[in-house]
Amino acid sequence: MSDTIYALSSGAGRAGLAVIRLSGPCAADVVQKLTRMKLPAPRRAVRRSFRTSDGDSTPDEGLLLWFPGPRSFTGEDVAEFHVHGGPAVVAAMLAALSACVGTRVAEPGEFTKRAFLNGKLDLTAAEGVVDLIEAETEAQRRQAQRQAAGALGAVYEAWRRRLMTGLAHVEGAIDFPDEDLPETILDNARSDISGLKEEIILHIDDSAIGERLRTGIEVAIVGPPNAGKSSLLNALAGREAAIVSEVAGTTRDVVEVRMDLAGLPVTLSDTAGLRDASEDVEAEGIRRARERLARADIRVIVFDAEDPSVGVEEAFATTDSITVLNKMDRVEDAPQVPVGDLGQFEMSLRTGAGLGTFVEALTSVVQARFDGGAAPVITRARHREAVAECLAALGRSLAAPLPELMA
């Protein structure tokens, strides 16, 4: 018999309300011990006074909900205690639960784990629940909600059924060669598997949109020293996240800022100015800048309009780059600089001129490349590896010269 587990399911800290969840075989006994009353009707909120197991004190008075298994989130008997969210109240309630026989504190994710083990969720849906809890932006919420509702699992289940049907046809041709089976049974199986293979190729060739939405789209701000990279980061973040100075080489390390760009999660990175450095600390900062440049999804390359001769040609060795020509308030005409494949923008971060146009363009680029729409997408490396393994197996199957090898 499994333990009966409990945990604070709402956020820690002071709040108007806290939700404590209880799940397991002893849940009914624990509820009756803490309320000194019979169990309430399932899935109906009732007001109760909650007492300690020895009955000496009443930690709080609140709402109780009872979900008898298997019609519950975990598939077990589940109770929820909705109490006041003060730290002392929550601590007293957890202590009262701890004093009950057969209970223990739940491990991280254990409620969802039990739901998975009891067949209430498949693994993709369980991962979707975790992503939903951790979602910071609207796009992350939509993606996680679809996955938690089983959309991705439904895609894979449909593929599994098609594979089982194809396998049955191939094995039928092997086991019953003398029966009156259609002559085209193997050709039909190959045709369906070939079609499925094309669907999987489209599914896996998605530019890792799902993973990017889950972890954050990386936008690296790079360029020569003193071009205005840190000023651009601060302007986009809406706060003084990076130190701004007229002294070249002020930024020595990568400064990261998380932001919500039209509902999409973006990680902005301000990097050290790209130049030949003799000082060890600055050289390490430049090495990290080049590393971030290489792995970024979008590169914003900032030039100083007063001194555009300081080149950053290495930044254009890759695609997905936007050119920003800063300090335009100090020059009459825009100088010639390399133009990124995603466009060029002129601005003055000192006056704010041109910043709005750049933000609109950056938002459009991010939306066009990483808004996955309503279709279920791969959200983890585990999914991608499993789907790639399936794709490789289907390729071997279609190339097999004999039905036995095809199966």
TAPEKA-V756618 format. One line per field, one symbol per residue. psi: psi as a letter, one per 30 degrees, with the letter a starting at -180 (. if undefined). A space follows every 50 residues. Layout:
psi=???
This chain:
psi=kllkllljfllllklfkkkkkkklfgeeeeeeeffhllklkkhkklklkk llffgfljelkakkkkjklgilefflkkkkjjlkgkeeeeeeeeeeeefk kgllkklkgeeeeeeefggfkleeeeeeeeeeefkfleeeeeeeeeeffg eeeeeeeeeeeeeeeeeeeeeeeefifflilkfgeeeeeeeeeeeeeeee eeefiggheeeeeefkkkjkjlalkgfgeeeeeeeefglifkkklfkkge jflkkkkkljjhfkkkjkjklkkjljkfkeeeeeeeeeeeeeeefkekkj jkljffiffjlheffgflahkkkkjlhffflekklklkklfglkkkljfe ffkfeeeeeeeeeeeeeefgjfafkklkfleeeeeeeeeeeeeeeeeffk fkeeee.
